[in-house]
Every structure is written in C-alpha cells, then in structure tokens.
Amino acid sequence: MTEKVVIIGSGPAGWTAAIYATRANLQPLVYEGAVIEENRLQGTLPLGQLNLTTEVENFPSWPFVDASVLEQFSRSALPADQFALLEGYYMGKHASGKRSAFGPEIMAYMRQQAVNFGTRIVTDDIVKVDFQRRPFVLTAREGQKVEALSVILAAGARANYLGLPSEDRYKNNGVSACAVCDGALPRFRNKPLVVVGGGDSAVEEGTYLSKFASTVYLVHRRDQLRASKIMQARALENPKITMKWNRTLDEVLGTDNNGVTGVRLKSTVDKQTETLDVSGVFLAIGHTPNTKFLDGQLKLDDKGYILWTKPARTNTSIEGVFAAGDVADSYYRQAVTAAGTGCMAALDAERWLAEHGHL
C-alpha cells in the first residue's frame, strides 16, 4: 500500500498536520518516534520539545484553571493508557491551585485529537529516506519500509545541553532551554537567574529574562561575547545583566523539592570556582535540527535547517516533500508557530496531491 502522506515527527507541527490531513481524508500515517534510551538522552522522544516543559502560558486558549479541572478534562479526553502517563501531574504539589496546562498535557491532547479523526500512528523512528524515486521510500528503525506519495517532515530541533548529570536532573525544575517559553513562570520572577552562552541567542535570552528576573548572570567561557556588536551592547548596557567572563557551568545545585537553588561555576583560566544562588538556569548554546536522517537529500541552510523554497509555503527542494515546525525554523521556535506551519504543510500537501492527480 502506498500512503498518500506520511508525517515524520510528533510535536505541535506533526499533530497539527495530522489533524488537518485526516480531516481532508488523506489518511495520514504518523511516525511519532521510538521510546528508546538514545532518544531520551538527546531529547527526541515522541511528543517533541513541548513534552519536556512544565506550564505552557503562551499557547492560546489555555488560561489558568483549577488543577482538578485539568485532571477531570484529561480523564474525559484521553483513554486510560494515555491518562496514566499524566496521572502524576495531578498528585502532590500539582494537585491543587490554578495553573496553565503542562506541556505533556497539551501534547497528549493534540495527539488524541489526531487519533480521534483517524490518524494512524507508528511508534518508531524513520532512519532513512529515499526521495530520489517515486513513490518515496521511508525506512524505520525496526526495518519496516513504507512508500509515500508525499511526506511532511516535522522532526523538530533539539536544544543543545552541556551534558551534566545535574543539568539533566533539574530539567523542567529550574533548568530550561527556552526563555520565551518559561521565563515568565512564577518560579523565575524577581529571582536571580543564569544564562549560559555567548552568542546572539544567549543575549536575546538574557535580555528577555531581565524583564522578570532580579538579576541575570550571563556566563561565557571567554572574555568577549560572540554575539553581534549590537547584541553585545544590549547585554553590556543592561543594568540587570551581570557578566561572568571566563566561566563555565560546572554543576547545577538544588533539591528535589525546590528544584534549582544555585550553580557552581568553574574558571576557564585557573582552578577557581564560584557559587551563585539562583532559581533558574537557561541554556542558550544553540539547537540541532533533526535532519541527519535525510542524508543530504534536501537543501538545508548553513545551520542544518530545512529550507523552504517558496515564499509563504512549506515546500522543500523536492516536490512532494514539505517541512513544518522547528526542523525548518531556526528563528521563532515556538509551539504556536510550529502548529501554524503544520497546518500549512497539510494544506500544501493536499493541494499538491490534487494537482498531481492523486486525489
């Protein structure tokens, strides 16, 4: 059987594409990713980067609500096996009070909405593609091959981390890689924070966080920022940003109950260390788009992101292959923009299939 459209990826872009494609009667097949240790370590498990966050305050239509209401909604909306994955969010400190939906909740709802319309899902990775023949041939990690008339690439991009055990321990409990996503959360407001990095992204993150934090420590391993001159001036002239030159993050300090409580920095020029009391650590050392499996068959930009080849469209350099979300977006990297391009990709694929007599 040749599929009309195969969607690779299961973040906001992938599930939005699936919802639109299913409602257009394209019978999409989604490869959501494999649940394996390799994917856990590199942050590429099913449901994307949003599944690795806590409260999501900047996705439209999810205002503060009683935690008990979210639990009731989840019980009603999700089958028992999917609700079981979220059950821990309705216990302990999360069981009472008002909050926004957590990333894993929103992603479970997106996935279920796609399933409700008839989307078929394979919990595996596509590890090889052949876009040189038609129909396209996609190969999964477990060896399954599938033919597809069109493909929507929504594999996302993963944030780069330093690889510290303590960094991993406090992810979503004070350690983040997205200031815009998390910076306004109550745990970070009027508290000292650390941003690690020295490029434009780090300055942007630090500047954004300075709106909420009492102090932002910008930690850079050299004695000069790599950011553009304009961005450097923005950081150096900001009274709420304190530079920590010639330093690296040595360890994230904290407790299981309180999350991040501080950091230990290590000098890059001598053996000195320094401890700072902070409530959050933001990594701003770049992202890696998940495009390695494409093996150079599509045009990428200089950062490895898929290039859109038509203005305001999700077309790639190969006809019938479309890209949505962070795998093609090195600029915005937001859940709502990813979802928007997922919608666009599904509509682009539907129209392309119709134009080529496949519908």
C-alpha positions as CSV (number, residue, x, y, z in Angstrom):
1,M,0.0,0.0,0.0
2,T,1.3,3.4,-0.9
3,E,0.4,6.1,1.6
4,K,-0.9,9.5,0.4
5,V,1.0,11.3,3.1
6,V,3.5,10.2,5.8
7,I,4.2,12.6,8.7
8,I,7.6,12.3,10.4
9,G,7.5,13.8,13.9
10,S,5.1,14.2,16.8
11,G,5.4,17.7,18.2
12,P,2.9,20.5,17.6
13,A,3.7,20.7,13.9
14,G,3.3,17.0,13.4
15,W,0.0,16.6,15.2
16,T,-1.5,19.8,13.6
17,A,-0.5,18.4,10.2
18,A,-2.1,15.1,11.1
19,I,-5.4,16.7,12.2
20,Y,-5.7,18.8,9.0
21,A,-4.6,15.9,6.8
22,T,-7.0,13.4,8.4
23,R,-9.9,15.8,8.1
24,A,-9.0,16.2,4.4
25,N,-9.4,12.4,4.1
26,L,-5.7,11.9,3.3
27,Q,-5.5,9.0,5.8
28,P,-2.1,10.2,7.2
29,L,0.4,7.9,8.8
30,V,2.5,9.4,11.6
31,Y,5.9,8.1,12.7
32,E,6.0,9.6,16.2
33,G,9.4,8.4,17.2
34,A,10.7,5.4,19.2
35,V,10.7,5.2,23.0
36,I,14.3,4.3,23.5
37,E,17.2,5.5,25.7
38,E,19.0,7.1,22.8
39,N,16.1,9.4,22.1
40,R,15.6,10.2,25.8
41,L,19.2,11.3,26.1
42,Q,19.1,13.5,23.1
43,G,15.7,14.9,23.7
44,T,13.9,13.3,20.7
45,L,11.3,11.1,22.4
46,P,7.7,11.2,21.0
47,L,5.7,14.4,21.5
48,G,8.5,16.8,20.9
49,Q,10.2,19.6,22.9
50,L,6.9,20.8,24.4
51,N,6.6,17.5,26.2
52,L,9.7,18.4,28.1
53,T,8.3,21.6,29.6
54,T,6.1,22.4,32.6
55,E,3.4,25.1,32.4
56,V,2.7,26.5,28.9
57,E,1.4,30.0,29.3
58,N,1.9,31.3,25.8
59,F,-0.2,28.8,23.8
60,P,-3.5,30.4,23.0
61,S,-6.7,29.0,24.7
62,W,-5.0,27.6,27.8
63,P,-5.7,30.0,30.6
64,F,-5.2,29.3,34.3
65,V,-7.6,26.7,35.6
66,D,-8.0,24.7,38.7
67,A,-5.7,21.6,38.6
68,S,-8.7,19.4,39.5
69,V,-10.4,20.7,36.3
70,L,-7.4,19.7,34.2
71,E,-7.5,16.3,35.8
72,Q,-11.2,15.9,35.0
73,F,-10.6,17.1,31.4
74,S,-7.7,14.6,31.0
75,R,-9.8,11.7,32.3
76,S,-12.6,12.6,29.9
77,A,-10.5,13.3,26.8
78,L,-7.9,10.5,27.0
79,P,-8.1,6.7,27.0
80,A,-6.9,5.1,30.2
81,D,-3.4,4.2,29.0
82,Q,-2.7,7.8,27.9
83,F,-4.2,9.3,31.1
84,A,-1.9,7.0,33.1
85,L,1.1,8.8,31.6
86,L,-0.2,12.1,33.0
87,E,-1.6,10.9,36.4
88,G,1.5,12.1,38.3
89,Y,0.7,15.7,37.4
90,Y,-2.5,15.5,39.5
91,M,-0.7,14.4,42.7
92,G,1.3,16.2,45.4
93,K,2.1,19.8,44.8
94,H,0.4,19.9,41.5
95,A,-2.9,18.6,42.9
96,S,-4.4,22.0,43.9
97,G,-4.4,25.6,42.9
98,K,-4.7,27.2,39.5
99,R,-2.2,26.7,36.7
100,S,-1.8,26.5,32.9
101,A,-1.7,23.1,31.3
102,F,1.7,21.4,31.3
103,G,3.5,20.7,28.1
104,P,2.8,16.9,28.4
105,E,-0.9,17.5,28.9
106,I,-1.2,19.7,25.8
107,M,0.8,17.3,23.7
108,A,-1.4,14.4,24.9
109,Y,-4.5,16.4,23.9
110,M,-3.0,17.1,20.4
111,R,-2.2,13.5,19.8
112,Q,-5.6,12.3,20.9
113,Q,-7.3,14.9,18.7
114,A,-5.5,13.5,15.7
115,V,-6.3,9.9,16.8
116,N,-10.0,10.8,17.1
117,F,-10.1,11.8,13.5
118,G,-8.5,8.6,12.4
119,T,-4.8,9.3,12.3
120,R,-2.7,6.1,12.3
121,I,0.5,6.1,14.4
122,V,3.7,4.1,14.4
123,T,5.9,4.5,17.5
124,D,9.2,4.3,15.6
125,D,11.8,6.5,14.0
126,I,12.3,6.9,10.3
127,V,16.0,6.5,10.0
128,K,16.4,6.6,6.2
129,V,14.6,8.2,3.3
130,D,14.8,7.8,-0.5
131,F,13.5,10.9,-2.2
132,Q,15.2,10.0,-5.5
133,R,12.4,7.7,-6.5
134,R,8.6,7.9,-6.6
135,P,6.7,6.9,-4.6
136,F,9.2,7.9,-1.9
137,V,10.5,5.1,0.3
138,L,11.0,5.5,4.0
139,T,12.7,3.1,6.3
140,A,12.0,2.8,10.0
141,R,14.5,1.9,12.8
142,E,12.9,-1.6,13.1
143,G,13.3,-2.2,9.3
144,Q,9.8,-1.5,8.2
145,K,9.6,0.2,4.8
146,V,6.7,2.4,3.7
147,E,6.0,4.1,0.3
148,A,4.6,7.6,0.3
149,L,3.3,9.9,-2.4
150,S,4.1,12.9,-0.2
151,V,5.9,13.5,3.1
152,I,5.6,16.1,5.8
153,L,8.9,16.5,7.8
154,A,8.1,17.7,11.3
155,A,11.0,16.1,13.2
156,G,11.8,19.3,15.1
157,A,15.1,20.5,16.6
158,R,16.6,19.6,19.9
159,A,18.1,22.1,22.3
160,N,21.8,21.7,23.0
161,Y,22.8,20.9,26.6
162,L,26.2,20.6,28.3
163,G,25.6,17.0,29.3
164,L,25.9,17.5,33.1
165,P,24.1,14.9,35.2
166,S,22.9,17.7,37.5
167,E,21.6,19.6,34.4
168,D,19.5,16.6,33.4
169,R,18.3,16.1,36.9
170,Y,16.7,19.6,37.1
171,K,15.3,19.9,33.6
172,N,11.8,21.3,33.9
173,N,12.5,22.1,37.6
174,G,14.6,25.2,37.1
175,V,16.7,24.2,34.1
176,S,15.4,25.3,30.7
177,A,16.5,25.9,27.2
178,C,13.8,28.4,26.2
179,A,13.4,31.8,28.0
180,V,10.4,32.8,26.0
181,C,8.7,29.5,26.9
182,D,9.5,29.6,30.6
183,G,10.9,32.9,31.7
184,A,7.6,34.4,32.9
185,L,6.8,31.5,35.2
186,P,6.4,32.4,38.9
187,R,9.4,30.4,39.9
188,F,11.7,32.7,37.9
189,R,10.0,36.1,38.7
190,N,12.1,38.5,40.7
191,K,14.7,35.9,41.3
192,P,18.4,35.7,40.2
193,L,18.9,33.6,37.0
194,V,21.8,32.2,35.0
195,V,22.1,32.2,31.2
196,V,24.9,30.1,29.7
197,G,26.2,31.1,26.3
198,G,27.9,33.9,24.4
199,G,26.1,34.3,21.0
200,D,23.1,36.3,19.9
201,S,20.7,33.7,21.3
202,A,22.3,34.0,24.8
203,V,22.0,37.8,24.7
204,E,18.4,37.5,23.5
205,E,17.6,35.1,26.3
206,G,19.3,37.2,28.9
207,T,17.6,40.4,27.7
208,Y,14.2,38.7,27.7
209,L,14.7,37.3,31.2
210,S,15.8,40.6,32.6
211,K,12.2,41.7,32.3
212,F,11.3,39.2,35.0
213,A,14.5,38.3,36.9
214,S,16.1,40.4,39.7
215,T,19.5,39.7,38.1
216,V,20.6,37.7,35.1
217,Y,24.1,36.3,35.2
218,L,25.4,35.7,31.7
219,V,28.0,33.0,31.8
220,H,30.5,32.8,29.0
221,R,33.6,30.7,28.7
222,R,35.6,33.6,27.0
223,D,36.3,37.2,27.9
224,Q,34.3,38.6,25.0
225,L,30.9,37.7,23.6
226,R,30.5,36.1,20.2
227,A,27.3,38.0,19.6
228,S,27.0,40.8,17.1
229,K,28.2,44.2,18.2
230,I,24.6,45.5,18.6
231,M,23.7,42.5,20.7
232,Q,26.8,42.8,22.8
233,A,26.0,46.4,23.6
234,R,22.4,45.3,24.6
235,A,23.8,42.9,27.2
236,L,26.7,45.1,28.5
237,E,24.4,48.2,28.9
238,N,21.6,46.3,30.6
239,P,21.8,47.1,34.4
240,K,20.1,43.8,35.3
241,I,22.7,41.6,33.3
242,T,25.9,40.8,35.1
243,M,28.6,39.2,33.0
244,K,30.5,36.2,34.3
245,W,33.5,36.1,32.0
246,N,35.8,33.1,31.6
247,R,33.4,30.8,33.4
248,T,31.7,27.5,32.6
249,L,28.8,25.8,34.3
250,D,30.3,23.1,36.5
251,E,27.2,21.9,38.3
252,V,23.6,22.8,38.9
253,L,22.7,22.8,42.6
254,G,19.3,22.1,44.0
255,T,16.9,19.8,45.8
256,D,14.2,17.5,44.6
257,N,11.5,19.6,46.4
258,N,12.7,23.1,45.4
259,G,14.5,22.4,42.1
260,V,17.4,24.7,41.2
261,T,18.8,26.7,44.1
262,G,22.2,27.6,42.7
263,V,25.1,26.9,40.4
264,R,28.8,26.3,40.7
265,L,30.9,28.0,38.0
266,K,34.4,27.0,37.1
267,S,37.0,29.3,35.7
268,T,38.5,28.7,32.3
269,V,41.8,30.4,33.1
270,D,42.6,29.0,36.6
271,K,41.2,26.5,39.1
272,Q,38.9,28.9,40.9
273,T,35.2,28.1,41.4
274,E,32.3,30.3,42.3
275,T,28.8,29.5,43.7
276,L,25.8,31.6,42.9
277,D,22.4,31.5,44.5
278,V,19.9,31.4,41.6
279,S,16.5,30.0,40.9
280,G,16.9,29.1,37.3
281,V,19.5,28.1,34.6
282,F,18.8,28.8,30.9
283,L,21.0,27.1,28.3
284,A,21.5,29.2,25.2
285,I,24.1,27.2,23.3
286,G,22.1,26.5,20.2
287,H,19.8,23.9,18.8
288,T,20.4,21.0,16.5
289,P,17.7,20.3,13.8
290,N,16.8,16.6,13.5
291,T,17.8,16.3,9.8
292,K,20.7,13.8,9.9
293,F,18.4,11.0,8.6
294,L,17.8,13.0,5.4
295,D,21.4,12.2,4.3
296,G,21.7,15.4,2.4
297,Q,18.8,14.8,0.0
298,L,17.2,18.2,0.8
299,K,18.6,21.7,0.7
300,L,19.5,22.9,4.2
301,D,20.6,26.3,5.4
302,D,24.1,26.8,7.0
303,K,22.7,25.7,10.4
304,G,21.3,22.5,9.1
305,Y,17.6,23.5,9.0
306,I,15.4,22.6,6.0
307,L,15.0,25.4,3.5
308,W,11.5,26.4,2.4
309,T,11.8,27.0,-1.3
310,K,8.7,29.0,-2.0
311,P,7.7,32.2,-0.1
312,A,4.9,31.6,2.5
313,R,4.8,27.9,1.6
314,T,6.2,24.8,3.3
315,N,7.7,23.3,0.0
316,T,11.2,21.9,0.2
317,S,13.7,21.4,-2.6
318,I,12.0,18.2,-3.6
319,E,8.4,18.2,-5.0
320,G,6.0,16.5,-2.7
321,V,8.1,16.9,0.4
322,F,7.1,19.5,2.9
323,A,8.6,20.7,6.1
324,A,6.9,22.1,9.2
325,G,7.9,23.3,12.7
326,D,11.3,23.7,14.2
327,V,13.0,21.4,11.7
328,A,12.7,24.4,9.3
329,D,12.6,27.3,11.7
330,S,15.8,28.5,13.5
331,Y,14.2,31.9,14.3
332,Y,10.9,31.6,16.2
333,R,11.0,28.0,17.6
334,Q,7.6,28.4,19.4
335,A,4.8,25.8,19.8
336,V,2.3,28.1,18.2
337,T,4.4,28.9,15.2
338,A,5.2,25.2,14.8
339,A,1.5,24.3,14.9
340,G,0.8,27.0,12.3
341,T,3.3,25.6,9.8
342,G,1.9,22.1,10.5
343,C,-1.5,23.4,9.3
344,M,0.2,25.0,6.2
345,A,2.1,21.8,5.4
346,A,-1.0,19.7,5.4
347,L,-2.8,22.1,3.2
348,D,0.2,22.3,0.9
349,A,0.4,18.5,0.7
350,E,-3.3,18.2,0.0
351,R,-3.2,20.7,-2.9
352,W,0.0,19.2,-4.3
353,L,-1.6,15.7,-4.3
354,A,-4.7,17.1,-6.0
355,E,-2.6,18.9,-8.7
356,H,-0.8,15.7,-9.5
357,G,-3.9,13.6,-9.8
358,H,-3.5,11.6,-6.6
359,L,-6.9,12.6,-5.1
